């Protein structure tokens, strides 16, 4: 069994080949014109499914390694205890360290707010001017889940290759 993705249809199709055939790429069964992209078959994976892992995740919408995040939080915990509430630069510095350690990229609004804090501006004044920063403004999410394109549909039909 081979799985292929059609960009035009945003669909994953499963094809059955009676012989091992890693060279052939079939046409899309629906639009007939698109060149399909070979996918790693879900039959190749072992262990718990991604869906199972995501449902247990504390941060299901972020493309992060939770163990990496946990290590970063532990490393910064003692430093966070010593931050002066009167110095926004210290809080901004801590946030920069967290994003560096985890690989997360800040969203545009959050980046702007953090830059202003690094310049010494009062966080309350920044919040008053910018308004609340919602979840979508916190981080730039590069995962397929966060992109504007919807998750691919999986066609459950088994096509012959």
The 8 nearest C-alpha neighbors of each residue, nearest first, counted from 0:
[[1, 15, 14, 16, 13, 2, 40, 42],
 [2, 0, 14, 13, 40, 15, 3, 37],
 [1, 3, 13, 38, 40, 12, 37, 14],
 [2, 4, 37, 36, 38, 12, 11, 35],
 [3, 5, 11, 36, 35, 10, 12, 6],
 [6, 4, 35, 10, 8, 9, 7, 11],
 [5, 7, 9, 8, 4, 10, 35, 33],
 [8, 6, 5, 9, 33, 30, 10, 4],
 [7, 9, 10, 5, 6, 30, 29, 151],
 [10, 8, 6, 151, 5, 7, 152, 4],
 [9, 11, 152, 151, 8, 5, 153, 4],
 [10, 12, 4, 153, 3, 154, 152, 5],
 [13, 11, 3, 154, 2, 4, 10, 153],
 [12, 14, 2, 157, 1, 158, 3, 0],
 [15, 13, 158, 1, 159, 160, 0, 157],
 [16, 14, 0, 159, 160, 158, 1, 17],
 [15, 17, 160, 18, 0, 159, 14, 19],
 [16, 18, 15, 19, 160, 20, 0, 159],
 [19, 17, 16, 20, 15, 21, 0, 160],
 [20, 18, 21, 16, 17, 0, 22, 1],
 [19, 21, 22, 18, 23, 16, 17, 1],
 [20, 22, 23, 19, 24, 1, 37, 18],
 [23, 21, 20, 24, 19, 25, 37, 1],
 [24, 22, 21, 20, 25, 160, 37, 26],
 [23, 25, 35, 22, 26, 37, 34, 36],
 [24, 26, 23, 160, 27, 35, 34, 28],
 [27, 25, 31, 34, 28, 33, 32, 35],
 [26, 28, 31, 29, 30, 33, 35, 25],
 [27, 29, 31, 26, 30, 158, 12, 25],
 [30, 28, 27, 31, 8, 32, 26, 33],
 [29, 31, 32, 27, 28, 33, 8, 7],
 [32, 30, 27, 26, 28, 29, 33, 34],
 [33, 31, 30, 26, 27, 34, 29, 28],
 [34, 32, 27, 35, 31, 26, 5, 30],
 [33, 35, 26, 32, 36, 27, 5, 25],
 [34, 36, 5, 4, 3, 33, 27, 26],
 [35, 37, 4, 3, 38, 5, 34, 24],
 [36, 38, 3, 2, 4, 35, 39, 1],
 [39, 37, 3, 2, 40, 36, 4, 1],
 [40, 38, 41, 2, 37, 43, 1, 42],
 [39, 41, 42, 43, 2, 38, 1, 44],
 [40, 42, 43, 44, 39, 2, 38, 45],
 [41, 43, 40, 44, 45, 39, 0, 1],
 [44, 42, 41, 40, 45, 39, 0, 1],
 [45, 43, 42, 41, 46, 40, 48, 47],
 [44, 46, 43, 47, 42, 48, 41, 49],
 [45, 47, 48, 44, 49, 51, 52, 43],
 [48, 46, 51, 49, 45, 52, 50, 44],
 [47, 49, 51, 50, 52, 46, 45, 44],
 [48, 50, 52, 51, 53, 47, 54, 46],
 [49, 51, 53, 48, 52, 54, 47, 55],
 [52, 50, 48, 54, 49, 53, 47, 55],
 [53, 51, 49, 55, 50, 54, 56, 48],
 [54, 52, 56, 50, 55, 59, 51, 49],
 [53, 55, 51, 56, 52, 50, 59, 57],
 [56, 54, 53, 52, 57, 51, 59, 50],
 [57, 55, 53, 59, 58, 54, 52, 65],
 [56, 58, 59, 55, 65, 54, 53, 60],
 [59, 57, 56, 61, 60, 65, 63, 53],
 [58, 60, 56, 53, 61, 57, 54, 62],
 [61, 59, 58, 62, 144, 145, 53, 140],
 [62, 60, 63, 58, 59, 140, 142, 145],
 [63, 61, 142, 60, 140, 64, 141, 59],
 [64, 62, 61, 65, 68, 101, 103, 67],
 [63, 65, 67, 66, 68, 62, 101, 69],
 [64, 66, 68, 67, 63, 69, 58, 56],
 [65, 67, 69, 68, 64, 70, 71, 63],
 [68, 66, 70, 64, 65, 69, 71, 101],
 [69, 67, 65, 71, 66, 70, 101, 72],
 [68, 70, 66, 72, 71, 67, 65, 73],
 [71, 69, 73, 67, 72, 68, 74, 66],
 [72, 70, 68, 74, 69, 73, 100, 75],
 [73, 71, 69, 75, 74, 70, 76, 68],
 [72, 74, 70, 76, 71, 75, 69, 77],
 [73, 75, 71, 72, 76, 70, 77, 78],
 [74, 76, 78, 72, 73, 77, 79, 71],
 [77, 75, 79, 73, 78, 74, 72, 80],
 [76, 78, 80, 79, 75, 81, 74, 73],
 [77, 79, 75, 76, 80, 81, 82, 74],
 [80, 78, 76, 77, 81, 82, 75, 93],
 [79, 81, 77, 78, 82, 76, 83, 75],
 [82, 80, 79, 78, 83, 77, 76, 84],
 [83, 81, 79, 80, 89, 84, 90, 78],
 [82, 84, 85, 86, 81, 89, 87, 90],
 [83, 85, 86, 82, 87, 90, 89, 81],
 [84, 86, 83, 87, 82, 121, 89, 88],
 [87, 85, 88, 83, 84, 89, 119, 90],
 [88, 86, 90, 116, 89, 119, 91, 85],
 [89, 87, 117, 91, 86, 90, 116, 119],
 [88, 90, 92, 87, 91, 86, 82, 93],
 [89, 91, 93, 87, 92, 88, 94, 82],
 [92, 90, 88, 94, 93, 89, 113, 117],
 [93, 91, 89, 95, 90, 94, 88, 96],
 [92, 94, 96, 90, 91, 95, 89, 97],
 [93, 95, 97, 91, 96, 92, 98, 90],
 [96, 94, 92, 98, 97, 93, 99, 91],
 [95, 97, 99, 93, 94, 98, 100, 92],
 [96, 98, 94, 100, 95, 99, 101, 93],
 [97, 99, 103, 95, 101, 100, 96, 102],
 [100, 98, 96, 102, 97, 101, 95, 103],
 [99, 101, 97, 98, 102, 96, 71, 68],
 [102, 100, 98, 103, 99, 68, 97, 67],
 [101, 103, 99, 98, 100, 104, 63, 97],
 [102, 104, 98, 101, 105, 138, 99, 139],
 [105, 103, 139, 138, 98, 102, 106, 140],
 [104, 106, 138, 110, 139, 137, 109, 107],
 [105, 107, 138, 139, 136, 137, 109, 108],
 [106, 108, 110, 109, 111, 105, 136, 139],
 [109, 107, 111, 110, 106, 136, 112, 132],
 [108, 110, 112, 106, 111, 137, 107, 105],
 [111, 109, 107, 113, 108, 112, 105, 106],
 [110, 112, 108, 114, 109, 113, 107, 115],
 [113, 111, 109, 115, 110, 114, 108, 116],
 [112, 114, 116, 110, 115, 111, 91, 109],
 [115, 113, 117, 111, 116, 112, 110, 118],
 [114, 116, 118, 112, 113, 117, 120, 111],
 [115, 117, 113, 120, 119, 118, 87, 114],
 [118, 116, 88, 114, 119, 115, 91, 113],
 [117, 119, 115, 116, 120, 114, 88, 87],
 [120, 118, 116, 117, 88, 87, 121, 115],
 [121, 119, 116, 115, 118, 122, 87, 125],
 [120, 122, 124, 123, 125, 119, 87, 116],
 [123, 121, 125, 124, 126, 120, 116, 87],
 [122, 124, 126, 125, 121, 127, 128, 120],
 [125, 123, 127, 121, 126, 122, 128, 120],
 [126, 124, 122, 128, 123, 127, 129, 121],
 [127, 125, 123, 129, 130, 124, 128, 122],
 [126, 128, 124, 130, 125, 129, 123, 131],
 [129, 127, 125, 126, 130, 124, 123, 131],
 [130, 128, 126, 127, 125, 131, 132, 112],
 [129, 131, 126, 127, 128, 132, 125, 133],
 [130, 132, 133, 126, 129, 127, 128, 136],
 [133, 131, 136, 130, 137, 134, 108, 109],
 [132, 134, 136, 135, 131, 137, 130, 108],
 [135, 133, 137, 136, 132, 138, 106, 131],
 [134, 136, 133, 137, 138, 106, 139, 132],
 [137, 135, 106, 134, 133, 108, 132, 138],
 [138, 136, 106, 134, 109, 135, 105, 133],
 [139, 137, 105, 106, 104, 136, 140, 135],
 [140, 138, 106, 104, 105, 141, 137, 136],
 [139, 141, 145, 142, 138, 61, 62, 146],
 [142, 140, 139, 145, 143, 146, 62, 144],
 [141, 143, 144, 145, 140, 62, 146, 61],
 [144, 142, 146, 145, 141, 150, 148, 149],
 [143, 145, 142, 146, 150, 149, 60, 141],
 [146, 144, 143, 142, 140, 141, 147, 60],
 [147, 145, 143, 148, 144, 142, 141, 149],
 [146, 148, 149, 145, 143, 144, 150, 142],
 [149, 147, 146, 150, 143, 145, 144, 151],
 [148, 150, 151, 147, 146, 144, 143, 9],
 [149, 151, 152, 148, 144, 143, 9, 10],
 [152, 150, 9, 10, 149, 153, 11, 4],
 [151, 153, 10, 11, 9, 154, 150, 8],
 [152, 154, 11, 10, 155, 151, 12, 13],
 [153, 155, 12, 156, 11, 152, 10, 13],
 [154, 156, 153, 157, 12, 13, 11, 158],
 [157, 155, 154, 158, 13, 12, 14, 153],
 [158, 156, 13, 14, 155, 15, 159, 12],
 [159, 157, 14, 15, 13, 156, 160, 12],
 [160, 158, 15, 14, 16, 157, 13, 17],
 [159, 16, 14, 15, 158, 25, 17, 23]]
